[in-house]
């Protein structure tokens, strides 16, 4: 978690949103549920577009990886 974070307590745990700044390789916003990555919206330098990554409940490799316009990235 970084200084640019917000925690929301819920009856089932904590949702955390944190931001990576422009100095990071993929600046964007990460959402965690109980400390496990759930989704990331970021600028992807290689593809030169915003992308959305979603994860399984284990936080392992991304389950889906899409451009902001909805097209899948391989």
PDB file of N, H, CA, C and O in Angstrom:
ATOM      1  N   UNK A   1       0.854  -1.171   0.000  1.00  0.00           N
ATOM      2  CA  UNK A   1       0.000   0.000   0.000  1.00  0.00           C
ATOM      3  C   UNK A   1       0.904   1.239   0.000  1.00  0.00           C
ATOM      4  O   UNK A   1       1.962   1.247   0.630  1.00  0.00           O
ATOM      5  N   UNK A   2       0.474   2.278  -0.711  1.00  0.00           N
ATOM      6  H   UNK A   2      -0.385   2.272  -1.223  1.00  0.00           H
ATOM      7  CA  UNK A   2       1.268   3.488  -0.809  1.00  0.00           C
ATOM      8  C   UNK A   2       0.594   4.617  -0.046  1.00  0.00           C
ATOM      9  O   UNK A   2      -0.492   4.455   0.510  1.00  0.00           O
ATOM     10  N   UNK A   3       1.262   5.762  -0.033  1.00  0.00           N
ATOM     11  H   UNK A   3       2.145   5.893  -0.485  1.00  0.00           H
ATOM     12  CA  UNK A   3       0.673   6.935   0.618  1.00  0.00           C
ATOM     13  C   UNK A   3      -0.565   7.410  -0.126  1.00  0.00           C
ATOM     14  O   UNK A   3      -1.398   8.111   0.449  1.00  0.00           O
ATOM     15  N   UNK A   4      -0.699   7.044  -1.384  1.00  0.00           N
ATOM     16  H   UNK A   4      -0.023   6.475  -1.852  1.00  0.00           H
ATOM     17  CA  UNK A   4      -1.850   7.431  -2.201  1.00  0.00           C
ATOM     18  C   UNK A   4      -2.906   6.340  -2.150  1.00  0.00           C
ATOM     19  O   UNK A   4      -3.298   5.810  -3.190  1.00  0.00           O
ATOM     20  N   UNK A   5      -3.372   5.995  -0.952  1.00  0.00           N
ATOM     21  H   UNK A   5      -3.053   6.425  -0.107  1.00  0.00           H
ATOM     22  CA  UNK A   5      -4.332   4.900  -0.839  1.00  0.00           C
ATOM     23  C   UNK A   5      -5.523   5.292   0.016  1.00  0.00           C
ATOM     24  O   UNK A   5      -5.462   6.218   0.825  1.00  0.00           O
ATOM     25  N   UNK A   6      -6.611   4.556  -0.190  1.00  0.00           N
ATOM     26  H   UNK A   6      -6.660   3.804  -0.847  1.00  0.00           H
ATOM     27  CA  UNK A   6      -7.841   4.737   0.572  1.00  0.00           C
ATOM     28  C   UNK A   6      -8.338   3.359   0.966  1.00  0.00           C
ATOM     29  O   UNK A   6      -8.381   2.453   0.134  1.00  0.00           O
ATOM     30  N   UNK A   7      -8.717   3.190   2.235  1.00  0.00           N
ATOM     31  H   UNK A   7      -8.682   3.926   2.911  1.00  0.00           H
ATOM     32  CA  UNK A   7      -9.289   1.937   2.724  1.00  0.00           C
ATOM     33  C   UNK A   7     -10.755   2.146   3.057  1.00  0.00           C
ATOM     34  O   UNK A   7     -11.121   3.150   3.667  1.00  0.00           O
ATOM     35  N   UNK A   8     -11.591   1.203   2.659  1.00  0.00           N
ATOM     36  H   UNK A   8     -11.293   0.387   2.163  1.00  0.00           H
ATOM     37  CA  UNK A   8     -13.008   1.230   2.997  1.00  0.00           C
ATOM     38  C   UNK A   8     -13.315  -0.060   3.738  1.00  0.00           C
ATOM     39  O   UNK A   8     -13.182  -1.149   3.180  1.00  0.00           O
ATOM     40  N   UNK A   9     -13.724   0.059   4.992  1.00  0.00           N
ATOM     41  H   UNK A   9     -13.832   0.944   5.445  1.00  0.00           H
ATOM     42  CA  UNK A   9     -14.085  -1.109   5.798  1.00  0.00           C
ATOM     43  C   UNK A   9     -15.520  -1.514   5.476  1.00  0.00           C
ATOM     44  O   UNK A   9     -16.414  -0.669   5.421  1.00  0.00           O
ATOM     45  N   UNK A  10     -15.731  -2.807   5.263  1.00  0.00           N
ATOM     46  H   UNK A  10     -15.004  -3.492   5.307  1.00  0.00           H
ATOM     47  CA  UNK A  10     -17.059  -3.354   5.000  1.00  0.00           C
ATOM     48  C   UNK A  10     -17.315  -4.488   5.985  1.00  0.00           C
ATOM     49  O   UNK A  10     -16.387  -4.910   6.676  1.00  0.00           O
ATOM     50  N   UNK A  11     -18.539  -4.994   6.071  1.00  0.00           N
ATOM     51  H   UNK A  11     -19.292  -4.652   5.510  1.00  0.00           H
ATOM     52  CA  UNK A  11     -18.793  -6.132   6.967  1.00  0.00           C
ATOM     53  C   UNK A  11     -17.984  -7.381   6.599  1.00  0.00           C
ATOM     54  O   UNK A  11     -17.740  -8.230   7.457  1.00  0.00           O
ATOM     55  N   UNK A  12     -17.570  -7.500   5.342  1.00  0.00           N
ATOM     56  H   UNK A  12     -17.768  -6.810   4.645  1.00  0.00           H
ATOM     57  CA  UNK A  12     -16.826  -8.682   4.903  1.00  0.00           C
ATOM     58  C   UNK A  12     -15.328  -8.466   4.794  1.00  0.00           C
ATOM     59  O   UNK A  12     -14.609  -9.393   4.421  1.00  0.00           O
ATOM     60  N   UNK A  13     -14.832  -7.280   5.106  1.00  0.00           N
ATOM     61  H   UNK A  13     -15.416  -6.527   5.409  1.00  0.00           H
ATOM     62  CA  UNK A  13     -13.397  -7.029   5.018  1.00  0.00           C
ATOM     63  C   UNK A  13     -13.110  -5.614   4.561  1.00  0.00           C
ATOM     64  O   UNK A  13     -13.873  -4.689   4.837  1.00  0.00           O
ATOM     65  N   UNK A  14     -11.986  -5.456   3.850  1.00  0.00           N
ATOM     66  H   UNK A  14     -11.366  -6.208   3.626  1.00  0.00           H
ATOM     67  CA  UNK A  14     -11.514  -4.128   3.463  1.00  0.00           C
ATOM     68  C   UNK A  14     -11.296  -4.056   1.962  1.00  0.00           C
ATOM     69  O   UNK A  14     -10.711  -4.953   1.356  1.00  0.00           O
ATOM     70  N   UNK A  15     -11.782  -2.961   1.372  1.00  0.00           N
ATOM     71  H   UNK A  15     -12.258  -2.232   1.864  1.00  0.00           H
ATOM     72  CA  UNK A  15     -11.492  -2.635  -0.019  1.00  0.00           C
ATOM     73  C   UNK A  15     -10.451  -1.521   0.021  1.00  0.00           C
ATOM     74  O   UNK A  15     -10.638  -0.512   0.701  1.00  0.00           O
ATOM     75  N   UNK A  16      -9.357  -1.708  -0.709  1.00  0.00           N
ATOM     76  H   UNK A  16      -9.205  -2.528  -1.261  1.00  0.00           H
ATOM     77  CA  UNK A  16      -8.299  -0.709  -0.761  1.00  0.00           C
ATOM     78  C   UNK A  16      -8.096  -0.271  -2.202  1.00  0.00           C
ATOM     79  O   UNK A  16      -8.016  -1.104  -3.105  1.00  0.00           O
ATOM     80  N   UNK A  17      -8.013   1.021  -2.413  1.00  0.00           N
ATOM     81  H   UNK A  17      -8.078   1.698  -1.679  1.00  0.00           H
ATOM     82  CA  UNK A  17      -7.670   1.580  -3.720  1.00  0.00           C
ATOM     83  C   UNK A  17      -6.384   2.364  -3.555  1.00  0.00           C
ATOM     84  O   UNK A  17      -6.269   3.182  -2.643  1.00  0.00           O
ATOM     85  N   UNK A  18      -5.418   2.127  -4.422  1.00  0.00           N
ATOM     86  H   UNK A  18      -5.511   1.463  -5.164  1.00  0.00           H
ATOM     87  CA  UNK A  18      -4.179   2.880  -4.339  1.00  0.00           C
ATOM     88  C   UNK A  18      -3.684   3.232  -5.730  1.00  0.00           C
ATOM     89  O   UNK A  18      -3.937   2.521  -6.702  1.00  0.00           O
ATOM     90  N   UNK A  19      -2.976   4.343  -5.798  1.00  0.00           N
ATOM     91  H   UNK A  19      -2.771   4.921  -5.008  1.00  0.00           H
ATOM     92  CA  UNK A  19      -2.530   4.888  -7.080  1.00  0.00           C
ATOM     93  C   UNK A  19      -1.022   4.787  -7.216  1.00  0.00           C
ATOM     94  O   UNK A  19      -0.273   5.028  -6.269  1.00  0.00           O
ATOM     95  N   UNK A  20      -0.592   4.422  -8.428  1.00  0.00           N
ATOM     96  H   UNK A  20      -1.200   4.226  -9.197  1.00  0.00           H
ATOM     97  CA  UNK A  20       0.817   4.489  -8.802  1.00  0.00           C
ATOM     98  C   UNK A  20       0.981   5.713  -9.683  1.00  0.00           C
ATOM     99  O   UNK A  20       0.212   5.919 -10.622  1.00  0.00           O
ATOM    100  N   UNK A  21       1.970   6.513  -9.386  1.00  0.00           N
ATOM    101  H   UNK A  21       2.595   6.345  -8.624  1.00  0.00           H
ATOM    102  CA  UNK A  21       2.149   7.775 -10.090  1.00  0.00           C
ATOM    103  C   UNK A  21       2.815   7.648 -11.447  1.00  0.00           C
ATOM    104  O   UNK A  21       3.128   6.548 -11.902  1.00  0.00           O
ATOM    105  N   UNK A  22       3.027   8.796 -12.091  1.00  0.00           N
ATOM    106  H   UNK A  22       2.772   9.690 -11.722  1.00  0.00           H
ATOM    107  CA  UNK A  22       3.588   8.822 -13.438  1.00  0.00           C
ATOM    108  C   UNK A  22       5.013   8.292 -13.536  1.00  0.00           C
ATOM    109  O   UNK A  22       5.468   7.985 -14.638  1.00  0.00           O
ATOM    110  N   UNK A  23       5.725   8.175 -12.433  1.00  0.00           N
ATOM    111  H   UNK A  23       5.355   8.424 -11.538  1.00  0.00           H
ATOM    112  CA  UNK A  23       7.068   7.624 -12.471  1.00  0.00           C
ATOM    113  C   UNK A  23       7.105   6.106 -12.545  1.00  0.00           C
ATOM    114  O   UNK A  23       8.170   5.519 -12.738  1.00  0.00           O
ATOM    115  N   UNK A  24       5.958   5.469 -12.393  1.00  0.00           N
ATOM    116  H   UNK A  24       5.093   5.945 -12.236  1.00  0.00           H
ATOM    117  CA  UNK A  24       5.868   4.012 -12.436  1.00  0.00           C
ATOM    118  C   UNK A  24       5.771   3.528 -13.888  1.00  0.00           C
ATOM    119  O   UNK A  24       5.322   4.278 -14.754  1.00  0.00           O
ATOM    120  N   UNK A  25       6.187   2.280 -14.164  1.00  0.00           N
ATOM    121  H   UNK A  25       6.551   1.671 -13.460  1.00  0.00           H
ATOM    122  CA  UNK A  25       6.118   1.770 -15.530  1.00  0.00           C
ATOM    123  C   UNK A  25       4.684   1.709 -16.075  1.00  0.00           C
ATOM    124  O   UNK A  25       4.466   1.951 -17.262  1.00  0.00           O
ATOM    125  N   UNK A  26       3.711   1.390 -15.223  1.00  0.00           N
ATOM    126  H   UNK A  26       3.887   1.194 -14.258  1.00  0.00           H
ATOM    127  CA  UNK A  26       2.308   1.295 -15.627  1.00  0.00           C
ATOM    128  C   UNK A  26       1.461   2.092 -14.637  1.00  0.00           C
ATOM    129  O   UNK A  26       0.815   1.496 -13.776  1.00  0.00           O
ATOM    130  N   UNK A  27       1.445   3.442 -14.737  1.00  0.00           N
ATOM    131  H   UNK A  27       1.970   3.927 -15.437  1.00  0.00           H
ATOM    132  CA  UNK A  27       0.696   4.240 -13.769  1.00  0.00           C
ATOM    133  C   UNK A  27      -0.801   3.953 -13.846  1.00  0.00           C
ATOM    134  O   UNK A  27      -1.360   3.794 -14.931  1.00  0.00           O
ATOM    135  N   UNK A  28      -1.435   3.889 -12.686  1.00  0.00           N
ATOM    136  H   UNK A  28      -0.981   4.018 -11.804  1.00  0.00           H
ATOM    137  CA  UNK A  28      -2.861   3.617 -12.665  1.00  0.00           C
ATOM    138  C   UNK A  28      -3.384   3.429 -11.261  1.00  0.00           C
ATOM    139  O   UNK A  28      -2.753   3.840 -10.288  1.00  0.00           O
ATOM    140  N   UNK A  29      -4.553   2.797 -11.163  1.00  0.00           N
ATOM    141  H   UNK A  29      -5.065   2.463 -11.954  1.00  0.00           H
ATOM    142  CA  UNK A  29      -5.256   2.567  -9.904  1.00  0.00           C
ATOM    143  C   UNK A  29      -5.428   1.064  -9.697  1.00  0.00           C
ATOM    144  O   UNK A  29      -5.853   0.355 -10.609  1.00  0.00           O
ATOM    145  N   UNK A  30      -5.102   0.584  -8.510  1.00  0.00           N
ATOM    146  H   UNK A  30      -4.757   1.161  -7.769  1.00  0.00           H
ATOM    147  CA  UNK A  30      -5.284  -0.823  -8.152  1.00  0.00           C
ATOM    148  C   UNK A  30      -6.361  -0.920  -7.082  1.00  0.00           C
ATOM    149  O   UNK A  30      -6.392  -0.121  -6.147  1.00  0.00           O
ATOM    150  N   UNK A  31      -7.239  -1.900  -7.225  1.00  0.00           N
ATOM    151  H   UNK A  31      -7.214  -2.549  -7.985  1.00  0.00           H
ATOM    152  CA  UNK A  31      -8.265  -2.189  -6.224  1.00  0.00           C
ATOM    153  C   UNK A  31      -7.940  -3.552  -5.617  1.00  0.00           C
ATOM    154  O   UNK A  31      -7.775  -4.540  -6.333  1.00  0.00           O
ATOM    155  N   UNK A  32      -7.852  -3.590  -4.297  1.00  0.00           N
ATOM    156  H   UNK A  32      -7.986  -2.788  -3.715  1.00  0.00           H
ATOM    157  CA  UNK A  32      -7.631  -4.852  -3.586  1.00  0.00           C
ATOM    158  C   UNK A  32      -8.825  -5.132  -2.684  1.00  0.00           C
ATOM    159  O   UNK A  32      -9.426  -4.213  -2.129  1.00  0.00           O
ATOM    160  N   UNK A  33      -9.158  -6.403  -2.545  1.00  0.00           N
ATOM    161  H   UNK A  33      -8.669  -7.150  -2.996  1.00  0.00           H
ATOM    162  CA  UNK A  33     -10.183  -6.843  -1.607  1.00  0.00           C
ATOM    163  C   UNK A  33      -9.487  -7.716  -0.579  1.00  0.00           C
ATOM    164  O   UNK A  33      -8.952  -8.773  -0.912  1.00  0.00           O
ATOM    165  N   UNK A  34      -9.496  -7.278   0.660  1.00  0.00           N
ATOM    166  H   UNK A  34      -9.931  -6.419   0.931  1.00  0.00           H
ATOM    167  CA  UNK A  34      -8.810  -7.979   1.751  1.00  0.00           C
ATOM    168  C   UNK A  34      -7.350  -8.262   1.414  1.00  0.00           C
ATOM    169  O   UNK A  34      -6.831  -9.337   1.713  1.00  0.00           O
ATOM    170  N   UNK A  35      -6.688  -7.275   0.782  1.00  0.00           N
ATOM    171  H   UNK A  35      -7.110  -6.402   0.539  1.00  0.00           H
ATOM    172  CA  UNK A  35      -5.268  -7.386   0.483  1.00  0.00           C
ATOM    173  C   UNK A  35      -4.918  -8.173  -0.755  1.00  0.00           C
ATOM    174  O   UNK A  35      -3.736  -8.354  -1.045  1.00  0.00           O
ATOM    175  N   UNK A  36      -5.909  -8.653  -1.504  1.00  0.00           N
ATOM    176  H   UNK A  36      -6.870  -8.506  -1.268  1.00  0.00           H
ATOM    177  CA  UNK A  36      -5.666  -9.435  -2.724  1.00  0.00           C
ATOM    178  C   UNK A  36      -6.076  -8.594  -3.927  1.00  0.00           C
ATOM    179  O   UNK A  36      -7.186  -8.062  -3.948  1.00  0.00           O
ATOM    180  N   UNK A  37      -5.194  -8.459  -4.947  1.00  0.00           N
ATOM    181  H   UNK A  37      -4.293  -8.891  -4.930  1.00  0.00           H
ATOM    182  CA  UNK A  37      -5.565  -7.668  -6.128  1.00  0.00           C
ATOM    183  C   UNK A  37      -6.855  -8.183  -6.769  1.00  0.00           C
ATOM    184  O   UNK A  37      -7.024  -9.387  -6.965  1.00  0.00           O
ATOM    185  N   UNK A  38      -7.765  -7.254  -7.092  1.00  0.00           N
ATOM    186  H   UNK A  38      -7.627  -6.277  -6.932  1.00  0.00           H
ATOM    187  CA  UNK A  38      -9.026  -7.602  -7.751  1.00  0.00           C
ATOM    188  C   UNK A  38      -9.074  -7.013  -9.155  1.00  0.00           C
ATOM    189  O   UNK A  38      -9.540  -7.668 -10.087  1.00  0.00           O
ATOM    190  N   UNK A  39      -8.597  -5.780  -9.313  1.00  0.00           N
ATOM    191  H   UNK A  39      -8.218  -5.247  -8.556  1.00  0.00           H
ATOM    192  CA  UNK A  39      -8.628  -5.125 -10.618  1.00  0.00           C
ATOM    193  C   UNK A  39      -7.600  -3.997 -10.654  1.00  0.00           C
ATOM    194  O   UNK A  39      -7.230  -3.424  -9.629  1.00  0.00           O
ATOM    195  N   UNK A  40      -7.156  -3.706 -11.867  1.00  0.00           N
ATOM    196  H   UNK A  40      -7.456  -4.172 -12.700  1.00  0.00           H
ATOM    197  CA  UNK A  40      -6.228  -2.603 -12.093  1.00  0.00           C
ATOM    198  C   UNK A  40      -6.658  -1.887 -13.370  1.00  0.00           C
ATOM    199  O   UNK A  40      -6.932  -2.528 -14.385  1.00  0.00           O
ATOM    200  N   UNK A  41      -6.717  -0.570 -13.317  1.00  0.00           N
ATOM    201  H   UNK A  41      -6.495  -0.049 -12.492  1.00  0.00           H
ATOM    202  CA  UNK A  41      -6.856   0.244 -14.519  1.00  0.00           C
ATOM    203  C   UNK A  41      -5.549   1.014 -14.627  1.00  0.00           C
ATOM    204  O   UNK A  41      -5.158   1.727 -13.702  1.00  0.00           O
ATOM    205  N   UNK A  42      -4.873   0.863 -15.769  1.00  0.00           N
ATOM    206  H   UNK A  42      -5.191   0.284 -16.520  1.00  0.00           H
ATOM    207  CA  UNK A  42      -3.544   1.454 -15.899  1.00  0.00           C
ATOM    208  C   UNK A  42      -3.285   1.910 -17.330  1.00  0.00           C
ATOM    209  O   UNK A  42      -3.967   1.501 -18.271  1.00  0.00           O
ATOM    210  N   UNK A  43      -2.275   2.771 -17.463  1.00  0.00           N
ATOM    211  H   UNK A  43      -1.722   3.102 -16.700  1.00  0.00           H
ATOM    212  CA  UNK A  43      -1.767   3.124 -18.777  1.00  0.00           C
ATOM    213  C   UNK A  43      -0.714   2.089 -19.128  1.00  0.00           C
ATOM    214  O   UNK A  43       0.229   1.887 -18.364  1.00  0.00           O
ATOM    215  N   UNK A  44      -0.859   1.425 -20.278  1.00  0.00           N
ATOM    216  H   UNK A  44      -1.625   1.589 -20.899  1.00  0.00           H
ATOM    217  CA  UNK A  44       0.091   0.395 -20.700  1.00  0.00           C
ATOM    218  C   UNK A  44       0.982   0.978 -21.784  1.00  0.00           C
ATOM    219  O   UNK A  44       0.537   1.227 -22.904  1.00  0.00           O
ATOM    220  N   UNK A  45       2.244   1.193 -21.437  1.00  0.00           N
ATOM    221  H   UNK A  45       2.605   0.991 -20.527  1.00  0.00           H
ATOM    222  CA  UNK A  45       3.180   1.855 -22.333  1.00  0.00           C
ATOM    223  C   UNK A  45       3.410   1.075 -23.621  1.00  0.00           C
ATOM    224  O   UNK A  45       3.537   1.680 -24.686  1.00  0.00           O
ATOM    225  N   UNK A  46       3.467  -0.241 -23.551  1.00  0.00           N
ATOM    226  H   UNK A  46       3.364  -0.733 -22.687  1.00  0.00           H
ATOM    227  CA  UNK A  46       3.713  -1.063 -24.739  1.00  0.00           C
ATOM    228  C   UNK A  46       2.556  -0.953 -25.731  1.00  0.00           C
ATOM    229  O   UNK A  46       2.776  -0.771 -26.928  1.00  0.00           O
ATOM    230  N   UNK A  47       1.319  -1.064 -25.231  1.00  0.00           N
ATOM    231  H   UNK A  47       1.140  -1.212 -24.258  1.00  0.00           H
ATOM    232  CA  UNK A  47       0.136  -1.024 -26.097  1.00  0.00           C
ATOM    233  C   UNK A  47      -0.375   0.399 -26.330  1.00  0.00           C
ATOM    234  O   UNK A  47      -1.259   0.608 -27.160  1.00  0.00           O
ATOM    235  N   UNK A  48       0.178   1.384 -25.601  1.00  0.00           N
ATOM    236  H   UNK A  48       0.897   1.214 -24.927  1.00  0.00           H
ATOM    237  CA  UNK A  48      -0.206   2.788 -25.736  1.00  0.00           C
ATOM    238  C   UNK A  48      -1.717   2.991 -25.598  1.00  0.00           C
ATOM    239  O   UNK A  48      -2.356   3.631 -26.433  1.00  0.00           O
ATOM    240  N   UNK A  49      -2.266   2.427 -24.520  1.00  0.00           N
ATOM    241  H   UNK A  49      -1.746   1.907 -23.842  1.00  0.00           H
ATOM    242  CA  UNK A  49      -3.695   2.574 -24.257  1.00  0.00           C
ATOM    243  C   UNK A  49      -3.958   2.288 -22.781  1.00  0.00           C
ATOM    244  O   UNK A  49      -3.108   1.739 -22.080  1.00  0.00           O
ATOM    245  N   UNK A  50      -5.160   2.672 -22.320  1.00  0.00           N
ATOM    246  H   UNK A  50      -5.850   3.118 -22.890  1.00  0.00           H
ATOM    247  CA  UNK A  50      -5.596   2.273 -20.982  1.00  0.00           C
ATOM    248  C   UNK A  50      -6.037   0.823 -21.048  1.00  0.00           C
ATOM    249  O   UNK A  50      -6.666   0.404 -22.019  1.00  0.00           O
ATOM    250  N   UNK A  51      -5.706   0.051 -20.012  1.00  0.00           N
ATOM    251  H   UNK A  51      -5.194   0.391 -19.223  1.00  0.00           H
ATOM    252  CA  UNK A  51      -6.129  -1.344 -19.954  1.00  0.00           C
ATOM    253  C   UNK A  51      -6.774  -1.629 -18.604  1.00  0.00           C
ATOM    254  O   UNK A  51      -6.501  -0.955 -17.611  1.00  0.00           O
ATOM    255  N   UNK A  52      -7.620  -2.623 -18.590  1.00  0.00           N
ATOM    256  H   UNK A  52      -7.842  -3.170 -19.397  1.00  0.00           H
ATOM    257  CA  UNK A  52      -8.274  -3.106 -17.376  1.00  0.00           C
ATOM    258  C   UNK A  52      -7.854  -4.541 -17.168  1.00  0.00           C
ATOM    259  O   UNK A  52      -8.050  -5.383 -18.044  1.00  0.00           O
ATOM    260  N   UNK A  53      -7.274  -4.828 -16.007  1.00  0.00           N
ATOM    261  H   UNK A  53      -7.115  -4.144 -15.295  1.00  0.00           H
ATOM    262  CA  UNK A  53      -6.928  -6.204 -15.637  1.00  0.00           C
ATOM    263  C   UNK A  53      -7.819  -6.617 -14.486  1.00  0.00           C
ATOM    264  O   UNK A  53      -7.986  -5.858 -13.531  1.00  0.00           O
ATOM    265  N   UNK A  54      -8.391  -7.795 -14.559  1.00  0.00           N
ATOM    266  H   UNK A  54      -8.256  -8.411 -15.335  1.00  0.00           H
ATOM    267  CA  UNK A  54      -9.137  -8.343 -13.422  1.00  0.00           C
ATOM    268  C   UNK A  54      -8.483  -9.647 -13.007  1.00  0.00           C
ATOM    269  O   UNK A  54      -7.870 -10.335 -13.823  1.00  0.00           O
ATOM    270  N   UNK A  55      -8.618  -9.979 -11.737  1.00  0.00           N
ATOM    271  H   UNK A  55      -9.116  -9.420 -11.074  1.00  0.00           H
ATOM    272  CA  UNK A  55      -7.941 -11.131 -11.160  1.00  0.00           C
ATOM    273  C   UNK A  55      -8.936 -12.103 -10.535  1.00  0.00           C
ATOM    274  O   UNK A  55     -10.088 -11.754 -10.281  1.00  0.00           O
ATOM    275  N   UNK A  56      -8.474 -13.329 -10.292  1.00  0.00           N
ATOM    276  H   UNK A  56      -7.538 -13.614 -10.499  1.00  0.00           H
ATOM    277  CA  UNK A  56      -9.246 -14.293  -9.523  1.00  0.00           C
ATOM    278  C   UNK A  56      -9.139 -13.946  -8.051  1.00  0.00           C
ATOM    279  O   UNK A  56      -8.410 -13.023  -7.689  1.00  0.00           O
ATOM    280  N   UNK A  57      -9.842 -14.657  -7.204  1.00  0.00           N
ATOM    281  H   UNK A  57     -10.434 -15.407  -7.498  1.00  0.00           H
ATOM    282  CA  UNK A  57      -9.805 -14.368  -5.768  1.00  0.00           C
ATOM    283  C   UNK A  57      -8.490 -14.755  -5.105  1.00  0.00           C
ATOM    284  O   UNK A  57      -8.321 -14.532  -3.906  1.00  0.00           O
ATOM    285  N   UNK A  58      -7.552 -15.333  -5.861  1.00  0.00           N
ATOM    286  H   UNK A  58      -7.690 -15.514  -6.835  1.00  0.00           H
ATOM    287  CA  UNK A  58      -6.239 -15.639  -5.299  1.00  0.00           C
ATOM    288  C   UNK A  58      -5.223 -14.554  -5.616  1.00  0.00           C
ATOM    289  O   UNK A  58      -4.128 -14.552  -5.053  1.00  0.00           O
ATOM    290  N   UNK A  59      -5.572 -13.618  -6.522  1.00  0.00           N
ATOM    291  H   UNK A  59      -6.461 -13.620  -6.979  1.00  0.00           H
ATOM    292  CA  UNK A  59      -4.646 -12.556  -6.883  1.00  0.00           C
ATOM    293  C   UNK A  59      -3.527 -13.021  -7.788  1.00  0.00           C
ATOM    294  O   UNK A  59      -2.533 -12.318  -7.969  1.00  0.00           O
ATOM    295  N   UNK A  60      -3.686 -14.212  -8.362  1.00  0.00           N
ATOM    296  H   UNK A  60      -4.493 -14.784  -8.215  1.00  0.00           H
ATOM    297  CA  UNK A  60      -2.655 -14.731  -9.265  1.00  0.00           C
ATOM    298  C   UNK A  60      -2.693 -13.966 -10.588  1.00  0.00           C
ATOM    299  O   UNK A  60      -3.219 -12.855 -10.651  1.00  0.00           O
ATOM    300  N   UNK A  61      -2.141 -14.555 -11.632  1.00  0.00           N
ATOM    301  H   UNK A  61      -1.713 -15.458 -11.580  1.00  0.00           H
ATOM    302  CA  UNK A  61      -2.094 -13.918 -12.945  1.00  0.00           C
ATOM    303  C   UNK A  61      -3.453 -13.350 -13.322  1.00  0.00           C
ATOM    304  O   UNK A  61      -4.482 -13.899 -12.927  1.00  0.00           O
ATOM    305  N   UNK A  62      -3.473 -12.248 -14.088  1.00  0.00           N
ATOM    306  H   UNK A  62      -2.637 -11.802 -14.408  1.00  0.00           H
ATOM    307  CA  UNK A  62      -4.755 -11.643 -14.454  1.00  0.00           C
ATOM    308  C   UNK A  62      -5.689 -12.638 -15.143  1.00  0.00           C
ATOM    309  O   UNK A  62      -5.266 -13.429 -15.986  1.00  0.00           O
ATOM    310  N   UNK A  63      -6.957 -12.579 -14.768  1.00  0.00           N
ATOM    311  H   UNK A  63      -7.301 -11.937 -14.084  1.00  0.00           H
ATOM    312  CA  UNK A  63      -7.980 -13.409 -15.375  1.00  0.00           C
ATOM    313  C   UNK A  63      -8.372 -12.842 -16.734  1.00  0.00           C
ATOM    314  O   UNK A  63      -8.533 -13.588 -17.700  1.00  0.00           O
ATOM    315  N   UNK A  64      -8.526 -11.518 -16.809  1.00  0.00           N
ATOM    316  H   UNK A  64      -8.395 -10.912 -16.024  1.00  0.00           H
ATOM    317  CA  UNK A  64      -8.859 -10.830 -18.057  1.00  0.00           C
ATOM    318  C   UNK A  64      -7.946  -9.629 -18.204  1.00  0.00           C
ATOM    319  O   UNK A  64      -7.544  -9.016 -17.215  1.00  0.00           O
ATOM    320  N   UNK A  65      -7.624  -9.301 -19.434  1.00  0.00           N
ATOM    321  H   UNK A  65      -7.950  -9.799 -20.237  1.00  0.00           H
ATOM    322  CA  UNK A  65      -6.721  -8.204 -19.724  1.00  0.00           C
ATOM    323  C   UNK A  65      -7.250  -7.538 -20.983  1.00  0.00           C
ATOM    324  O   UNK A  65      -7.093  -8.093 -22.071  1.00  0.00           O
ATOM    325  N   UNK A  66      -7.865  -6.379 -20.878  1.00  0.00           N
ATOM    326  H   UNK A  66      -7.993  -5.928 -19.994  1.00  0.00           H
ATOM    327  CA  UNK A  66      -8.551  -5.740 -21.991  1.00  0.00           C
ATOM    328  C   UNK A  66      -8.119  -4.297 -22.170  1.00  0.00           C
ATOM    329  O   UNK A  66      -7.766  -3.610 -21.212  1.00  0.00           O
ATOM    330  N   UNK A  67      -8.156  -3.850 -23.433  1.00  0.00           N
ATOM    331  H   UNK A  67      -8.444  -4.408 -24.211  1.00  0.00           H
ATOM    332  CA  UNK A  67      -8.027  -2.426 -23.717  1.00  0.00           C
ATOM    333  C   UNK A  67      -9.263  -1.727 -23.184  1.00  0.00           C
ATOM    334  O   UNK A  67     -10.294  -2.366 -22.972  1.00  0.00           O
ATOM    335  N   UNK A  68      -9.174  -0.440 -22.968  1.00  0.00           N
ATOM    336  H   UNK A  68      -8.337   0.079 -23.141  1.00  0.00           H
ATOM    337  CA  UNK A  68     -10.297   0.324 -22.455  1.00  0.00           C
ATOM    338  C   UNK A  68     -11.497   0.238 -23.388  1.00  0.00           C
ATOM    339  O   UNK A  68     -12.635   0.334 -22.928  1.00  0.00           O
ATOM    340  N   UNK A  69     -11.270   0.058 -24.700  1.00  0.00           N
ATOM    341  H   UNK A  69     -10.346  -0.020 -25.073  1.00  0.00           H
ATOM    342  CA  UNK A  69     -12.390  -0.041 -25.640  1.00  0.00           C
ATOM    343  C   UNK A  69     -13.049  -1.422 -25.618  1.00  0.00           C
ATOM    344  O   UNK A  69     -14.005  -1.665 -26.355  1.00  0.00           O
ATOM    345  N   UNK A  70     -12.540  -2.328 -24.774  1.00  0.00           N
ATOM    346  H   UNK A  70     -11.764  -2.131 -24.176  1.00  0.00           H
ATOM    347  CA  UNK A  70     -13.149  -3.642 -24.597  1.00  0.00           C
ATOM    348  C   UNK A  70     -12.497  -4.767 -25.372  1.00  0.00           C
ATOM    349  O   UNK A  70     -12.839  -5.930 -25.157  1.00  0.00           O
ATOM    350  N   UNK A  71     -11.566  -4.461 -26.269  1.00  0.00           N
ATOM    351  H   UNK A  71     -11.289  -3.516 -26.443  1.00  0.00           H
ATOM    352  CA  UNK A  71     -10.926  -5.524 -27.032  1.00  0.00           C
ATOM    353  C   UNK A  71      -9.876  -6.220 -26.175  1.00  0.00           C
ATOM    354  O   UNK A  71      -9.169  -5.577 -25.399  1.00  0.00           O
ATOM    355  N   UNK A  72      -9.782  -7.517 -26.319  1.00  0.00           N
ATOM    356  H   UNK A  72     -10.356  -8.039 -26.949  1.00  0.00           H
ATOM    357  CA  UNK A  72      -8.845  -8.314 -25.523  1.00  0.00           C
ATOM    358  C   UNK A  72      -7.414  -8.073 -25.973  1.00  0.00           C
ATOM    359  O   UNK A  72      -7.157  -7.824 -27.151  1.00  0.00           O
ATOM    360  N   UNK A  73      -6.495  -8.148 -25.039  1.00  0.00           N
ATOM    361  H   UNK A  73      -6.704  -8.350 -24.082  1.00  0.00           H
ATOM    362  CA  UNK A  73      -5.063  -8.104 -25.326  1.00  0.00           C
ATOM    363  C   UNK A  73      -4.524  -9.505 -25.098  1.00  0.00           C
ATOM    364  O   UNK A  73      -4.789 -10.121 -24.066  1.00  0.00           O
ATOM    365  N   UNK A  74      -3.779  -9.995 -26.047  1.00  0.00           N
ATOM    366  H   UNK A  74      -3.563  -9.494 -26.885  1.00  0.00           H
ATOM    367  CA  UNK A  74      -3.216 -11.355 -25.911  1.00  0.00           C
ATOM    368  C   UNK A  74      -2.081 -11.377 -24.930  1.00  0.00           C
ATOM    369  O   UNK A  74      -1.491 -12.431 -24.691  1.00  0.00           O
TER     370      UNK A  74
END
